[in-house]
């Protein structure tokens, strides 16, 4: 089980994600059970609900996704 601080970190991290990021994380998610969402479902579900699905997956698997590494920009 995730600690309260970890749950808060997870929620803040997911809340800052855009749709494509959440979809990418869900498609790459390795769970102890099958995850079978269609592309149509992932693109049509409201973003807040999509985030909720991802948070639920993370809580079920006791997993906090790694923060994406920022890509350096050329100055």
C-alpha positions in Angstrom: 0.0 0.0 0.0 1.2 3.5 -0.8 1.8 5.9 2.0 -0.4 9.0 2.2 2.5 11.2 0.9 3.0 8.9 -2.1 -0.7 9.0 -2.9 -0.6 12.8 -2.8 2.5 12.8 -5.0 0.8 10.4 -7.5 -2.3 12.5 -7.7 -0.3 15.7 -8.3 1.9 14.0 -10.9 -1.1 12.6 -12.9 -3.1 15.9 -12.6 -0.3 17.7 -14.4 -0.3 15.2 -17.3 -1.9 15.9 -20.7 -4.1 13.3 -22.4 -1.3 11.8 -24.6 1.0 11.4 -21.6 -1.7 9.5 -19.6 -2.4 7.3 -22.6 1.3 6.5 -23.1 1.6 5.6 -19.4 -1.5 3.4 -19.5 -0.3 1.6 -22.7 3.1 0.9 -21.2 1.7 0.0 -17.7 2.8 -3.4 -16.5 0.1 -4.8 -14.2 -0.5 -8.2 -12.6 -3.8 -8.4 -14.5 -4.7 -7.8 -18.1 -5.3 -4.2 -19.2 -7.2 -4.0 -22.4 -8.4 -0.5 -23.3 -9.1 0.3 -27.0 -7.5 3.3 -28.6 -11.1 4.7 -29.2 -11.9 4.4 -25.5 -8.6 6.2 -24.5 -9.1 9.0 -26.9 -12.9 9.6 -26.2 -13.1 9.3 -22.5 -13.0 12.7 -20.7 -9.4 13.6 -19.6 -10.4 13.7 -15.9 -11.8 10.2 -16.1 -8.8 9.0 -18.0 -6.6 10.4 -15.2 -8.8 8.7 -12.6 -8.4 5.3 -14.4 -4.6 5.7 -14.4 -4.5 6.7 -10.7 -6.6 3.6 -10.0 -4.2 1.4 -11.9 -1.3 2.8 -9.9 -3.0 2.4 -6.6 -4.0 -1.2 -7.4 -0.4 -2.0 -8.3 1.2 0.1 -5.6 3.2 1.9 -8.2 4.1 5.6 -8.7 5.2 6.3 -12.3 8.6 7.9 -12.8 8.5 11.6 -13.5 9.4 12.1 -17.2 12.9 13.5 -17.7 12.7 16.9 -19.3 14.2 17.1 -22.8 16.9 19.8 -22.9 16.1 22.6 -25.4 18.7 24.2 -27.5 19.3 27.9 -26.6 
